[in-house]
Amino acid sequence: MSNLTVKDLEILQGNLNQAGLDYQLELDEGKILVIGPSDIVSSEVGVRYHSFSLCLG
């Protein structure tokens, strides 16, 4: 199995966008990770919570 490149990531992202799918893609050590919309929302909530807790601390 070959390692995927940034160009491969861009092609896949373009195909997903054309299909109307809202996925975040990441390239990690030659593998493309697909993160669904609900995962993105969860991570944004986590970041906001962490930022808020830093302000209080």
C-alpha positions as CSV (number, residue, x, y, z in Angstrom):
1,M,0.0,0.0,0.0
2,S,1.4,3.4,-1.0
3,N,1.4,6.5,1.2
4,L,-1.2,9.1,0.2
5,T,-0.2,12.7,-0.5
6,V,-1.6,16.2,-0.1
7,K,-2.7,16.0,-3.7
8,D,-4.7,12.9,-3.0
9,L,-6.3,14.6,-0.1
10,E,-7.2,17.6,-2.2
11,I,-8.8,15.3,-4.9
12,L,-10.8,13.4,-2.3
13,Q,-12.0,16.7,-0.6
14,G,-13.1,18.0,-4.0
15,N,-15.1,14.9,-4.7
16,L,-16.8,15.0,-1.3
17,N,-17.6,18.7,-1.8
18,Q,-19.1,18.0,-5.2
19,A,-21.3,15.3,-3.7
20,G,-22.5,17.8,-1.0
21,L,-20.8,16.0,1.8
22,D,-19.4,18.0,4.7
23,Y,-16.4,16.0,6.0
24,Q,-13.1,17.2,7.4
25,L,-10.1,15.3,6.1
26,E,-6.7,15.0,7.7
27,L,-3.5,13.4,6.3
28,D,-1.7,11.5,9.0
29,E,1.5,9.5,8.1
30,G,0.3,8.8,4.5
31,K,-3.3,7.9,5.6
32,I,-6.4,10.0,5.0
33,L,-8.6,10.3,8.1
34,V,-12.2,11.2,7.5
35,I,-13.9,13.1,10.3
36,G,-17.7,13.3,10.2
37,P,-19.6,16.5,10.9
38,S,-20.7,15.3,14.4
39,D,-17.0,14.6,15.3
40,I,-16.1,18.2,14.2
41,V,-18.8,19.7,16.4
42,S,-17.7,17.6,19.4
43,S,-14.1,18.7,19.0
44,E,-15.2,22.4,18.7
45,V,-17.2,22.0,21.9
46,G,-14.2,20.5,23.6
47,V,-11.9,23.3,22.5
48,R,-14.4,25.9,23.7
49,Y,-14.8,24.2,27.1
50,H,-11.0,24.0,27.5
51,S,-10.6,27.7,26.6
52,F,-13.4,28.6,29.0
53,S,-11.8,26.6,31.8
54,L,-8.4,28.3,31.2
55,C,-10.1,31.7,31.6
56,L,-11.5,30.6,35.0
57,G,-8.3,29.0,36.2
